[in-house]
Amino acid sequence: MAIDFPDYLIALERSAWEAIQRGELTVPTTQAAQEAVTVFAADGGHDRYAVEMALKKLVRHPEVEAAA
């Protein structure tokens, strides 16, 4: 599924991923990312789970997305 993610959503997910890697993920950071994904998915008529997985793949594995 190709989704055109807005910059704010990518930034939120990137912030959460960086916090995970540092061992500093907080509940507010997680909630902000989840709420943004949920709203984005609902507004676009997408499955929330599919949106979340595509966003995580984009942020965590950019080399895979670049090759696609």
PQR file with spaces between the fields and no chain letter, atoms N, CA, C, O and H, PARSE charges and radii, in Angstrom:
ATOM       1  N    MET     1       0.850   -1.175    0.000 -0.4000 1.5000
ATOM       2  CA   MET     1       0.000    0.000    0.000 -0.0000 2.0000
ATOM       3  C    MET     1       0.894    1.236    0.000  0.5500 1.7000
ATOM       4  O    MET     1       1.728    1.407    0.889 -0.5500 1.4000
ATOM       5  N    ALA     2       0.720    2.075   -0.979 -0.4000 1.5000
ATOM       6  CA   ALA     2       1.474    3.325   -1.054 -0.0000 2.0000
ATOM       7  C    ALA     2       0.641    4.440   -0.436  0.5500 1.7000
ATOM       8  O    ALA     2      -0.455    4.747   -0.904 -0.5500 1.4000
ATOM       9  H    ALA     2       0.043    1.936   -1.702  0.4000 1.0000
ATOM      10  N    ILE     3       1.173    5.035    0.614 -0.4000 1.5000
ATOM      11  CA   ILE     3       0.469    6.106    1.316 -0.0000 2.0000
ATOM      12  C    ILE     3       1.372    7.332    1.308  0.5500 1.7000
ATOM      13  O    ILE     3       2.571    7.239    1.571 -0.5500 1.4000
ATOM      14  H    ILE     3       2.063    4.785    0.995  0.4000 1.0000
ATOM      15  N    ASP     4       0.788    8.460    1.008 -0.4000 1.5000
ATOM      16  CA   ASP     4       1.533    9.716    1.034 -0.0000 2.0000
ATOM      17  C    ASP     4       1.396   10.308    2.440  0.5500 1.7000
ATOM      18  O    ASP     4       0.423   10.997    2.744 -0.5500 1.4000
ATOM      19  H    ASP     4      -0.186    8.536    0.795  0.4000 1.0000
ATOM      20  N    PHE     5       2.385   10.028    3.286 -0.4000 1.5000
ATOM      21  CA   PHE     5       2.333   10.481    4.670 -0.0000 2.0000
ATOM      22  C    PHE     5       2.713   11.949    4.784  0.5500 1.7000
ATOM      23  O    PHE     5       3.672   12.390    4.151 -0.5500 1.4000
ATOM      24  H    PHE     5       3.176    9.468    3.039  0.4000 1.0000
ATOM      25  N    PRO     6       1.978   12.706    5.580 -0.5600 1.5000
ATOM      26  CA   PRO     6       2.357   14.096    5.825  0.2800 2.0000
ATOM      27  C    PRO     6       3.612   14.152    6.705  0.5500 1.7000
ATOM      28  O    PRO     6       3.898   13.228    7.467 -0.5500 1.4000
ATOM      29  N    ASP     7       4.338   15.238    6.580 -0.4000 1.5000
ATOM      30  CA   ASP     7       5.588   15.398    7.331 -0.0000 2.0000
ATOM      31  C    ASP     7       5.395   15.277    8.839  0.5500 1.7000
ATOM      32  O    ASP     7       6.233   14.689    9.522 -0.5500 1.4000
ATOM      33  H    ASP     7       4.106   15.988    5.961  0.4000 1.0000
ATOM      34  N    TYR     8       4.295   15.829    9.368 -0.4000 1.5000
ATOM      35  CA   TYR     8       4.098   15.786   10.825 -0.0000 2.0000
ATOM      36  C    TYR     8       3.973   14.347   11.331  0.5500 1.7000
ATOM      37  O    TYR     8       4.425   14.033   12.432 -0.5500 1.4000
ATOM      38  H    TYR     8       3.614   16.306    8.813  0.4000 1.0000
ATOM      39  N    LEU     9       3.360   13.477   10.527 -0.4000 1.5000
ATOM      40  CA   LEU     9       3.186   12.090   10.956 -0.0000 2.0000
ATOM      41  C    LEU     9       4.516   11.345   10.927  0.5500 1.7000
ATOM      42  O    LEU     9       4.811   10.554   11.823 -0.5500 1.4000
ATOM      43  H    LEU     9       2.993   13.732    9.633  0.4000 1.0000
ATOM      44  N    ILE    10       5.302   11.594    9.912 -0.4000 1.5000
ATOM      45  CA   ILE    10       6.639   10.991    9.830 -0.0000 2.0000
ATOM      46  C    ILE    10       7.502   11.478   10.987  0.5500 1.7000
ATOM      47  O    ILE    10       8.236   10.692   11.586 -0.5500 1.4000
ATOM      48  H    ILE    10       5.062   12.236    9.184  0.4000 1.0000
ATOM      49  N    ALA    11       7.420   12.752   11.302 -0.4000 1.5000
ATOM      50  CA   ALA    11       8.209   13.313   12.410 -0.0000 2.0000
ATOM      51  C    ALA    11       7.809   12.701   13.745  0.5500 1.7000
ATOM      52  O    ALA    11       8.673   12.402   14.569 -0.5500 1.4000
ATOM      53  H    ALA    11       6.823   13.390   10.815  0.4000 1.0000
ATOM      54  N    LEU    12       6.522   12.511   13.970 -0.4000 1.5000
ATOM      55  CA   LEU    12       6.066   11.888   15.217 -0.0000 2.0000
ATOM      56  C    LEU    12       6.584   10.465   15.337  0.5500 1.7000
ATOM      57  O    LEU    12       7.088   10.067   16.387 -0.5500 1.4000
ATOM      58  H    LEU    12       5.820   12.753   13.300  0.4000 1.0000
ATOM      59  N    GLU    13       6.461    9.703   14.264 -0.4000 1.5000
ATOM      60  CA   GLU    13       6.932    8.318   14.297 -0.0000 2.0000
ATOM      61  C    GLU    13       8.442    8.255   14.444  0.5500 1.7000
ATOM      62  O    GLU    13       8.962    7.396   15.156 -0.5500 1.4000
ATOM      63  H    GLU    13       6.052   10.026   13.411  0.4000 1.0000
ATOM      64  N    ARG    14       9.149    9.158   13.776 -0.4000 1.5000
ATOM      65  CA   ARG    14      10.616    9.193   13.892 -0.0000 2.0000
ATOM      66  C    ARG    14      11.030    9.518   15.333  0.5500 1.7000
ATOM      67  O    ARG    14      11.974    8.931   15.862 -0.5500 1.4000
ATOM      68  H    ARG    14       8.726    9.855   13.197  0.4000 1.0000
ATOM      69  N    SER    15      10.323   10.445   15.951 -0.4000 1.5000
ATOM      70  CA   SER    15      10.604   10.801   17.338 -0.0000 2.0000
ATOM      71  C    SER    15      10.390    9.599   18.267  0.5500 1.7000
ATOM      72  O    SER    15      11.200    9.345   19.158 -0.5500 1.4000
ATOM      73  H    SER    15       9.556   10.921   15.521  0.4000 1.0000
ATOM      74  N    ALA    16       9.311    8.877   18.052 -0.4000 1.5000
ATOM      75  CA   ALA    16       9.032    7.690   18.866 -0.0000 2.0000
ATOM      76  C    ALA    16      10.109    6.622   18.638  0.5500 1.7000
ATOM      77  O    ALA    16      10.586    6.012   19.594 -0.5500 1.4000
ATOM      78  H    ALA    16       8.654    9.084   17.328  0.4000 1.0000
ATOM      79  N    TRP    17      10.487    6.397   17.393 -0.4000 1.5000
ATOM      80  CA   TRP    17      11.507    5.393   17.081 -0.0000 2.0000
ATOM      81  C    TRP    17      12.847    5.760   17.707  0.5500 1.7000
ATOM      82  O    TRP    17      13.530    4.895   18.255 -0.5500 1.4000
ATOM      83  H    TRP    17      10.099    6.892   16.616  0.4000 1.0000
ATOM      84  N    GLU    18      13.228    7.019   17.635 -0.4000 1.5000
ATOM      85  CA   GLU    18      14.489    7.452   18.249 -0.0000 2.0000
ATOM      86  C    GLU    18      14.441    7.288   19.762  0.5500 1.7000
ATOM      87  O    GLU    18      15.439    6.911   20.376 -0.5500 1.4000
ATOM      88  H    GLU    18      12.673    7.723   17.190  0.4000 1.0000
ATOM      89  N    ALA    19      13.292    7.569   20.369 -0.4000 1.5000
ATOM      90  CA   ALA    19      13.136    7.381   21.815 -0.0000 2.0000
ATOM      91  C    ALA    19      13.242    5.901   22.182  0.5500 1.7000
ATOM      92  O    ALA    19      13.836    5.558   23.204 -0.5500 1.4000
ATOM      93  H    ALA    19      12.482    7.875   19.871  0.4000 1.0000
ATOM      94  N    ILE    20      12.673    5.027   21.357 -0.4000 1.5000
ATOM      95  CA   ILE    20      12.781    3.579   21.599 -0.0000 2.0000
ATOM      96  C    ILE    20      14.246    3.173   21.577  0.5500 1.7000
ATOM      97  O    ILE    20      14.704    2.442   22.455 -0.5500 1.4000
ATOM      98  H    ILE    20      12.190    5.306   20.527  0.4000 1.0000
ATOM      99  N    GLN    21      14.973    3.640   20.587 -0.4000 1.5000
ATOM     100  CA   GLN    21      16.379    3.265   20.455 -0.0000 2.0000
ATOM     101  C    GLN    21      17.225    3.763   21.622  0.5500 1.7000
ATOM     102  O    GLN    21      18.210    3.125   21.992 -0.5500 1.4000
ATOM     103  H    GLN    21      14.601    4.234   19.874  0.4000 1.0000
ATOM     104  N    ARG    22      16.850    4.883   22.195 -0.4000 1.5000
ATOM     105  CA   ARG    22      17.573    5.423   23.358 -0.0000 2.0000
ATOM     106  C    ARG    22      17.080    4.829   24.672  0.5500 1.7000
ATOM     107  O    ARG    22      17.679    5.061   25.722 -0.5500 1.4000
ATOM     108  H    ARG    22      16.050    5.402   21.895  0.4000 1.0000
ATOM     109  N    GLY    23      15.989    4.062   24.619 -0.4000 1.5000
ATOM     110  CA   GLY    23      15.397    3.509   25.831 -0.0000 2.0000
ATOM     111  C    GLY    23      14.652    4.559   26.633  0.5500 1.7000
ATOM     112  O    GLY    23      14.562    4.465   27.857 -0.5500 1.4000
ATOM     113  H    GLY    23      15.502    3.874   23.766  0.4000 1.0000
ATOM     114  N    GLU    24      14.113    5.566   25.939 -0.4000 1.5000
ATOM     115  CA   GLU    24      13.465    6.693   26.620 -0.0000 2.0000
ATOM     116  C    GLU    24      12.036    6.940   26.138  0.5500 1.7000
ATOM     117  O    GLU    24      11.528    8.052   26.273 -0.5500 1.4000
ATOM     118  H    GLU    24      14.185    5.642   24.945  0.4000 1.0000
ATOM     119  N    LEU    25      11.390    5.936   25.585 -0.4000 1.5000
ATOM     120  CA   LEU    25      10.024    6.127   25.093 -0.0000 2.0000
ATOM     121  C    LEU    25       9.084    6.396   26.258  0.5500 1.7000
ATOM     122  O    LEU    25       9.108    5.689   27.266 -0.5500 1.4000
ATOM     123  H    LEU    25      11.803    5.032   25.475  0.4000 1.0000
ATOM     124  N    THR    26       8.259    7.422   26.110 -0.4000 1.5000
ATOM     125  CA   THR    26       7.311    7.776   27.164 -0.0000 2.0000
ATOM     126  C    THR    26       5.884    7.537   26.682  0.5500 1.7000
ATOM     127  O    THR    26       5.625    7.444   25.482 -0.5500 1.4000
ATOM     128  H    THR    26       8.239    7.996   25.292  0.4000 1.0000
ATOM     129  N    VAL    27       4.980    7.442   27.622 -0.4000 1.5000
ATOM     130  CA   VAL    27       3.572    7.265   27.286 -0.0000 2.0000
ATOM     131  C    VAL    27       3.051    8.435   26.450  0.5500 1.7000
ATOM     132  O    VAL    27       2.360    8.192   25.461 -0.5500 1.4000
ATOM     133  H    VAL    27       5.189    7.518   28.596  0.4000 1.0000
ATOM     134  N    PRO    28       3.346    9.691   26.796 -0.5600 1.5000
ATOM     135  CA   PRO    28       2.861   10.788   25.959  0.2800 2.0000
ATOM     136  C    PRO    28       3.361   10.730   24.508  0.5500 1.7000
ATOM     137  O    PRO    28       2.615   11.054   23.584 -0.5500 1.4000
ATOM     138  N    THR    29       4.602   10.325   24.312 -0.4000 1.5000
ATOM     139  CA   THR    29       5.130   10.205   22.955 -0.0000 2.0000
ATOM     140  C    THR    29       4.380    9.118   22.196  0.5500 1.7000
ATOM     141  O    THR    29       4.011    9.303   21.036 -0.5500 1.4000
ATOM     142  H    THR    29       5.207   10.062   25.063  0.4000 1.0000
ATOM     143  N    THR    30       4.159    7.991   22.851 -0.4000 1.5000
ATOM     144  CA   THR    30       3.428    6.887   22.238 -0.0000 2.0000
ATOM     145  C    THR    30       1.999    7.288   21.923  0.5500 1.7000
ATOM     146  O    THR    30       1.498    7.006   20.834 -0.5500 1.4000
ATOM     147  H    THR    30       4.459    7.841   23.793  0.4000 1.0000
ATOM     148  N    GLN    31       1.341    7.943   22.865 -0.4000 1.5000
ATOM     149  CA   GLN    31      -0.043    8.364   22.655 -0.0000 2.0000
ATOM     150  C    GLN    31      -0.162    9.351   21.506  0.5500 1.7000
ATOM     151  O    GLN    31      -1.089    9.252   20.702 -0.5500 1.4000
ATOM     152  H    GLN    31       1.748    8.173   23.749  0.4000 1.0000
ATOM     153  N    ALA    32       0.748   10.289   21.417 -0.4000 1.5000
ATOM     154  CA   ALA    32       0.700   11.279   20.343 -0.0000 2.0000
ATOM     155  C    ALA    32       0.824   10.603   18.981  0.5500 1.7000
ATOM     156  O    ALA    32       0.086   10.931   18.052 -0.5500 1.4000
ATOM     157  H    ALA    32       1.501   10.369   22.070  0.4000 1.0000
ATOM     158  N    ALA    33       1.750    9.665   18.863 -0.4000 1.5000
ATOM     159  CA   ALA    33       1.945    8.971   17.594 -0.0000 2.0000
ATOM     160  C    ALA    33       0.721    8.122   17.254  0.5500 1.7000
ATOM     161  O    ALA    33       0.257    8.139   16.114 -0.5500 1.4000
ATOM     162  H    ALA    33       2.350    9.399   19.618  0.4000 1.0000
ATOM     163  N    GLN    34       0.202    7.391   18.215 -0.4000 1.5000
ATOM     164  CA   GLN    34      -0.956    6.530   17.973 -0.0000 2.0000
ATOM     165  C    GLN    34      -2.201    7.333   17.609  0.5500 1.7000
ATOM     166  O    GLN    34      -2.943    6.963   16.699 -0.5500 1.4000
ATOM     167  H    GLN    34       0.579    7.377   19.141  0.4000 1.0000
ATOM     168  N    GLU    35      -2.421    8.412   18.311 -0.4000 1.5000
ATOM     169  CA   GLU    35      -3.588    9.247   18.012 -0.0000 2.0000
ATOM     170  C    GLU    35      -3.481    9.850   16.618  0.5500 1.7000
ATOM     171  O    GLU    35      -4.471    9.910   15.890 -0.5500 1.4000
ATOM     172  H    GLU    35      -1.818    8.713   19.051  0.4000 1.0000
ATOM     173  N    ALA    36      -2.302   10.291   16.248 -0.4000 1.5000
ATOM     174  CA   ALA    36      -2.112   10.879   14.920 -0.0000 2.0000
ATOM     175  C    ALA    36      -2.325    9.838   13.824  0.5500 1.7000
ATOM     176  O    ALA    36      -2.928   10.140   12.793 -0.5500 1.4000
ATOM     177  H    ALA    36      -1.497   10.242   16.840  0.4000 1.0000
ATOM     178  N    VAL    37      -1.841    8.627   14.035 -0.4000 1.5000
ATOM     179  CA   VAL    37      -2.039    7.547   13.067 -0.0000 2.0000
ATOM     180  C    VAL    37      -3.522    7.222   12.944  0.5500 1.7000
ATOM     181  O    VAL    37      -4.033    7.053   11.838 -0.5500 1.4000
ATOM     182  H    VAL    37      -1.351    8.382   14.872  0.4000 1.0000
ATOM     183  N    THR    38      -4.205    7.137   14.063 -0.4000 1.5000
ATOM     184  CA   THR    38      -5.626    6.811   14.064 -0.0000 2.0000
ATOM     185  C    THR    38      -6.441    7.859   13.318  0.5500 1.7000
ATOM     186  O    THR    38      -7.308    7.511   12.517 -0.5500 1.4000
ATOM     187  H    THR    38      -3.789    7.274   14.962  0.4000 1.0000
ATOM     188  N    VAL    39      -6.177    9.125   13.567 -0.4000 1.5000
ATOM     189  CA   VAL    39      -6.900   10.207   12.895 -0.0000 2.0000
ATOM     190  C    VAL    39      -6.583   10.211   11.398  0.5500 1.7000
ATOM     191  O    VAL    39      -7.485   10.333   10.569 -0.5500 1.4000
ATOM     192  H    VAL    39      -5.472    9.409   14.217  0.4000 1.0000
ATOM     193  N    PHE    40      -5.311   10.080   11.060 -0.4000 1.5000
ATOM     194  CA   PHE    40      -4.906   10.063    9.654 -0.0000 2.0000
ATOM     195  C    PHE    40      -5.586    8.912    8.917  0.5500 1.7000
ATOM     196  O    PHE    40      -6.105    9.099    7.817 -0.5500 1.4000
ATOM     197  H    PHE    40      -4.578    9.981   11.734  0.4000 1.0000
ATOM     198  N    ALA    41      -5.585    7.728    9.518 -0.4000 1.5000
ATOM     199  CA   ALA    41      -6.202    6.560    8.888 -0.0000 2.0000
ATOM     200  C    ALA    41      -7.704    6.769    8.698  0.5500 1.7000
ATOM     201  O    ALA    41      -8.242    6.486    7.628 -0.5500 1.4000
ATOM     202  H    ALA    41      -5.163    7.576   10.412  0.4000 1.0000
ATOM     203  N    ALA    42      -8.367    7.256    9.721 -0.4000 1.5000
ATOM     204  CA   ALA    42      -9.816    7.481    9.637 -0.0000 2.0000
ATOM     205  C    ALA    42     -10.147    8.535    8.589  0.5500 1.7000
ATOM     206  O    ALA    42     -11.074    8.356    7.799 -0.5500 1.4000
ATOM     207  H    ALA    42      -7.929    7.486   10.591  0.4000 1.0000
ATOM     208  N    ASP    43      -9.404    9.620    8.578 -0.4000 1.5000
ATOM     209  CA   ASP    43      -9.649   10.699    7.614 -0.0000 2.0000
ATOM     210  C    ASP    43      -9.434   10.238    6.172  0.5500 1.7000
ATOM     211  O    ASP    43     -10.121   10.696    5.259 -0.5500 1.4000
ATOM     212  H    ASP    43      -8.651    9.765    9.220  0.4000 1.0000
ATOM     213  N    GLY    44      -8.485    9.336    5.976 -0.4000 1.5000
ATOM     214  CA   GLY    44      -8.175    8.876    4.629 -0.0000 2.0000
ATOM     215  C    GLY    44      -8.903    7.606    4.221  0.5500 1.7000
ATOM     216  O    GLY    44      -8.747    7.126    3.099 -0.5500 1.4000
ATOM     217  H    GLY    44      -7.927    8.964    6.717  0.4000 1.0000
ATOM     218  N    GLY    45      -9.708    7.059    5.145 -0.4000 1.5000
ATOM     219  CA   GLY    45     -10.429    5.826    4.848 -0.0000 2.0000
ATOM     220  C    GLY    45      -9.528    4.606    4.766  0.5500 1.7000
ATOM     221  O    GLY    45      -9.828    3.645    4.058 -0.5500 1.4000
ATOM     222  H    GLY    45      -9.834    7.450    6.057  0.4000 1.0000
ATOM     223  N    HIS    46      -8.409    4.653    5.503 -0.4000 1.5000
ATOM     224  CA   HIS    46      -7.450    3.551    5.504 -0.0000 2.0000
ATOM     225  C    HIS    46      -7.620    2.705    6.763  0.5500 1.7000
ATOM     226  O    HIS    46      -8.170    3.155    7.768 -0.5500 1.4000
ATOM     227  H    HIS    46      -8.165    5.433    6.078  0.4000 1.0000
ATOM     228  N    ASP    47      -7.138    1.481    6.682 -0.4000 1.5000
ATOM     229  CA   ASP    47      -7.068    0.619    7.849 -0.0000 2.0000
ATOM     230  C    ASP    47      -5.960    1.147    8.763  0.5500 1.7000
ATOM     231  O    ASP    47      -4.834    1.348    8.306 -0.5500 1.4000
ATOM     232  H    ASP    47      -6.691    1.116    5.865  0.4000 1.0000
ATOM     233  N    ARG    48      -6.257    1.374   10.033 -0.4000 1.5000
ATOM     234  CA   ARG    48      -5.280    1.946   10.959 -0.0000 2.0000
ATOM     235  C    ARG    48      -4.040    1.071   11.080  0.5500 1.7000
ATOM     236  O    ARG    48      -2.917    1.575   11.113 -0.5500 1.4000
ATOM     237  H    ARG    48      -7.171    1.211   10.404  0.4000 1.0000
ATOM     238  N    TYR    49      -4.244   -0.229   11.145 -0.4000 1.5000
ATOM     239  CA   TYR    49      -3.116   -1.147   11.271 -0.0000 2.0000
ATOM     240  C    TYR    49      -2.196   -1.052   10.044  0.5500 1.7000
ATOM     241  O    TYR    49      -0.973   -1.025   10.186 -0.5500 1.4000
ATOM     242  H    TYR    49      -5.155   -0.639   11.117  0.4000 1.0000
ATOM     243  N    ALA    50      -2.779   -1.002    8.854 -0.4000 1.5000
ATOM     244  CA   ALA    50      -1.988   -0.907    7.629 -0.0000 2.0000
ATOM     245  C    ALA    50      -1.212    0.410    7.587  0.5500 1.7000
ATOM     246  O    ALA    50      -0.056    0.440    7.165 -0.5500 1.4000
ATOM     247  H    ALA    50      -3.772   -1.024    8.739  0.4000 1.0000
ATOM     248  N    VAL    51      -1.849    1.489    8.022 -0.4000 1.5000
ATOM     249  CA   VAL    51      -1.177    2.785    8.069 -0.0000 2.0000
ATOM     250  C    VAL    51      -0.001    2.732    9.040  0.5500 1.7000
ATOM     251  O    VAL    51       1.099    3.181    8.721 -0.5500 1.4000
ATOM     252  H    VAL    51      -2.788    1.464    8.365  0.4000 1.0000
ATOM     253  N    GLU    52      -0.241    2.185   10.216 -0.4000 1.5000
ATOM     254  CA   GLU    52       0.819    2.107   11.224 -0.0000 2.0000
ATOM     255  C    GLU    52       2.005    1.291   10.728  0.5500 1.7000
ATOM     256  O    GLU    52       3.154    1.698   10.902 -0.5500 1.4000
ATOM     257  H    GLU    52      -1.135    1.820   10.476  0.4000 1.0000
ATOM     258  N    MET    53       1.738    0.147   10.115 -0.4000 1.5000
ATOM     259  CA   MET    53       2.825   -0.707    9.633 -0.0000 2.0000
ATOM     260  C    MET    53       3.602   -0.039    8.493  0.5500 1.7000
ATOM     261  O    MET    53       4.829   -0.120    8.450 -0.5500 1.4000
ATOM     262  H    MET    53       0.805   -0.184    9.974  0.4000 1.0000
ATOM     263  N    ALA    54       2.894    0.615    7.576 -0.4000 1.5000
ATOM     264  CA   ALA    54       3.574    1.306    6.476 -0.0000 2.0000
ATOM     265  C    ALA    54       4.425    2.456    6.997  0.5500 1.7000
ATOM     266  O    ALA    54       5.530    2.687    6.506 -0.5500 1.4000
ATOM     267  H    ALA    54       1.897    0.680    7.611  0.4000 1.0000
ATOM     268  N    LEU    55       3.914    3.174    7.987 -0.4000 1.5000
ATOM     269  CA   LEU    55       4.664    4.297    8.566 -0.0000 2.0000
ATOM     270  C    LEU    55       5.901    3.798    9.297  0.5500 1.7000
ATOM     271  O    LEU    55       6.976    4.381    9.157 -0.5500 1.4000
ATOM     272  H    LEU    55       3.017    2.987    8.386  0.4000 1.0000
ATOM     273  N    LYS    56       5.766    2.735   10.071 -0.4000 1.5000
ATOM     274  CA   LYS    56       6.916    2.170   10.776 -0.0000 2.0000
ATOM     275  C    LYS    56       7.971    1.693    9.780  0.5500 1.7000
ATOM     276  O    LYS    56       9.165    1.903    9.995 -0.5500 1.4000
ATOM     277  H    LYS    56       4.893    2.262   10.185  0.4000 1.0000
ATOM     278  N    LYS    57       7.542    1.057    8.699 -0.4000 1.5000
ATOM     279  CA   LYS    57       8.480    0.591    7.681 -0.0000 2.0000
ATOM     280  C    LYS    57       9.220    1.767    7.052  0.5500 1.7000
ATOM     281  O    LYS    57      10.433    1.704    6.847 -0.5500 1.4000
ATOM     282  H    LYS    57       6.573    0.887    8.524  0.4000 1.0000
ATOM     283  N    LEU    58       8.493    2.835    6.748 -0.4000 1.5000
ATOM     284  CA   LEU    58       9.104    4.025    6.156 -0.0000 2.0000
ATOM     285  C    LEU    58      10.164    4.627    7.074  0.5500 1.7000
ATOM     286  O    LEU    58      11.244    5.003    6.619 -0.5500 1.4000
ATOM     287  H    LEU    58       7.508    2.886    6.914  0.4000 1.0000
ATOM     288  N    VAL    59       9.852    4.719    8.373 -0.4000 1.5000
ATOM     289  CA   VAL    59      10.752    5.354    9.331 -0.0000 2.0000
ATOM     290  C    VAL    59      11.899    4.419    9.730  0.5500 1.7000
ATOM     291  O    VAL    59      13.051    4.845    9.817 -0.5500 1.4000
ATOM     292  H    VAL    59       8.974    4.414    8.742  0.4000 1.0000
ATOM     293  N    ARG    60      11.584    3.169    9.966 -0.4000 1.5000
ATOM     294  CA   ARG    60      12.598    2.243   10.497 -0.0000 2.0000
ATOM     295  C    ARG    60      13.464    1.597    9.434  0.5500 1.7000
ATOM     296  O    ARG    60      14.577    1.158    9.721 -0.5500 1.4000
ATOM     297  H    ARG    60      10.648    2.823    9.895  0.4000 1.0000
ATOM     298  N    HIS    61      12.964    1.536    8.214 -0.4000 1.5000
ATOM     299  CA   HIS    61      13.705    0.876    7.140 -0.0000 2.0000
ATOM     300  C    HIS    61      13.646    1.720    5.861  0.5500 1.7000
ATOM     301  O    HIS    61      13.125    1.261    4.844 -0.5500 1.4000
ATOM     302  H    HIS    61      12.060    1.893    7.981  0.4000 1.0000
ATOM     303  N    PRO    62      14.168    2.932    5.904 -0.5600 1.5000
ATOM     304  CA   PRO    62      14.072    3.819    4.730  0.2800 2.0000
ATOM     305  C    PRO    62      14.778    3.255    3.498  0.5500 1.7000
ATOM     306  O    PRO    62      14.406    3.581    2.371 -0.5500 1.4000
ATOM     307  N    GLU    63      15.789    2.417    3.701 -0.4000 1.5000
ATOM     308  CA   GLU    63      16.497    1.839    2.562 -0.0000 2.0000
ATOM     309  C    GLU    63      15.592    0.920    1.741  0.5500 1.7000
ATOM     310  O    GLU    63      15.750    0.823    0.524 -0.5500 1.4000
ATOM     311  H    GLU    63      16.092    2.153    4.616  0.4000 1.0000
ATOM     312  N    VAL    64      14.657    0.255    2.390 -0.4000 1.5000
ATOM     313  CA   VAL    64      13.708   -0.621    1.693 -0.0000 2.0000
ATOM     314  C    VAL    64      12.749    0.230    0.865  0.5500 1.7000
ATOM     315  O    VAL    64      12.453   -0.099   -0.284 -0.5500 1.4000
ATOM     316  H    VAL    64      14.529    0.334    3.378  0.4000 1.0000
ATOM     317  N    GLU    65      12.271    1.314    1.446 -0.4000 1.5000
ATOM     318  CA   GLU    65      11.344    2.201    0.740 -0.0000 2.0000
ATOM     319  C    GLU    65      12.031    2.865   -0.447  0.5500 1.7000
ATOM     320  O    GLU    65      11.403    3.054   -1.489 -0.5500 1.4000
ATOM     321  H    GLU    65      12.512    1.581    2.380  0.4000 1.0000
ATOM     322  N    ALA    66      13.294    3.220   -0.315 -0.4000 1.5000
ATOM     323  CA   ALA    66      14.014    3.875   -1.400 -0.0000 2.0000
ATOM     324  C    ALA    66      14.230    2.930   -2.575  0.5500 1.7000
ATOM     325  O    ALA    66      14.245    3.360   -3.729 -0.5500 1.4000
ATOM     326  H    ALA    66      13.804    3.066    0.531  0.4000 1.0000
ATOM     327  N    ALA    67      14.397    1.656   -2.284 -0.4000 1.5000
ATOM     328  CA   ALA    67      14.631    0.672   -3.333 -0.0000 2.0000
ATOM     329  C    ALA    67      13.341    0.290   -4.066  0.5500 1.7000
ATOM     330  O    ALA    67      13.384   -0.210   -5.190 -0.5500 1.4000
ATOM     331  H    ALA    67      14.386    1.307   -1.347  0.4000 1.0000
ATOM     332  N    ALA    68      12.210    0.525   -3.431 -0.4000 1.5000
ATOM     333  CA   ALA    68      10.922    0.114   -4.022 -0.0000 2.0000
ATOM     334  C    ALA    68      10.496    0.982   -5.174  0.5500 1.7000
ATOM     335  O    ALA    68       9.439    0.753   -5.762 -0.5500 1.4000
ATOM     336  H    ALA    68      12.174    0.931   -2.517  0.4000 1.0000
